[in-house]
Amino acid sequence: MNDKESTQKNLSEAQEQGRYIRRIRSFVKREGRLTKGQASALERSWPTMGLKHEDGLLDLGKVFGREADTIVEIGFGMGHSLVEMAAAAPEKNFIGIEVHRPGVGACLMEAEEQGVTNLRVFEHDAVEVLQDCIADEALAGVQVFFPDPWHKKRHHKRRLIQPEFVEQLRRKLRIGGVLHLATDWENYAEHMLEVMQNASKWQNLSATNDYIPRPEERPLTKFEKRGARLGHGVWDLKFSRVE
Ligand SMILES: C[S@@+](CC[C@H](N)C(=O)[O-])C[C@H]1O[C@@H](n2cnc3c(N)ncnc32)[C@H](O)[C@@H]1O
């Protein structure tokens, strides 16, 4: 059995045992319609930029054709900040993970427009992609910007940032690699800080031991500009893997 066949066998066995089916997910799959532009960008660019969960563990050197720092963005939405960051840092590799197909299409459209070549995308659950496709210590950075806040208390368990998930992220980062989180929902910011402060083997990069000022490399979105005018806050957190 080759590597690909053995990954597929492990995945189907896990699914049969209900390992994935029972897990609480951080998203609800919405079957939004693709615009024509998104559909044709998917058709054109998926062969060069798309990555599939079922292909198993990635060889990053082969995927990007070079050895370079690799940054993963989880839940990139329509991909605006991801494409902008990839365009601004051509010396780095970027991998985006998003479950919403129109978002993946929009991201590829924008990547085409900007001529970005250092970007690959998964249309799949990030928890499973990290588990099955990314080797331990492979990443220089992970970013999660404005994850779904799941406002209601009874839904808080669906929030992506949880102790088990950040431990999974820590193992995927190399020593010194950085996790960057941002949210505009104060209660989620407090939850993120609490989860990270209770997690071991991380160092908070905040001078005040809580949040950091918005880092320049995180693009300012229209939504965030509008929020700032209305006096809404945004909280950024950065932690590095120390062990
Ligand atoms: C509130 S949106 C924010 C999108 C984008 N980061 C932004 O700042 O505009 C959160 C996104 O995370 C995606 N998402 C949630 N859980 C995910 C998961 N487990 N794997 C991949 N994407 C996920 C959702 O589909 C959604 O597009």
The ligand as a Gaussian input file, in Angstrom:
#p B3LYP/6-31G(d) Opt

LIG

0 1
 C      -16.390000      34.968000      10.691000
 S      -15.612000      34.270000       9.306000
 C      -14.120000      35.238000       9.154000
 C      -13.491000      35.142000       7.804000
 C      -12.163000      35.907000       7.593000
 N      -11.090000      35.380000       8.404000
 C      -12.332000      37.383000       7.818000
 O      -11.675000      37.926000       8.709000
 O      -13.114000      38.015000       7.085000
 C      -15.002000      32.697000       9.887000
 C      -14.676000      31.724000       8.759000
 O      -14.098000      30.536000       9.304000
 C      -14.553000      29.420000       8.542000
 N      -14.369000      28.226000       9.397000
 C      -14.959000      27.979000      10.588000
 N      -14.523000      26.820000      11.094000
 C      -13.628000      26.312000      10.197000
 C      -12.863000      25.131000      10.153000
 N      -12.916000      24.230000      11.137000
 N      -12.059000      24.919000       9.088000
 C      -12.011000      25.834000       8.067000
 N      -12.711000      26.975000       8.064000
 C      -13.517000      27.210000       9.104000
 C      -15.990000      29.770000       8.218000
 O      -16.460000      29.079000       7.087000
 C      -15.896000      31.282000       7.971000
 O      -15.677000      31.566000       6.608000

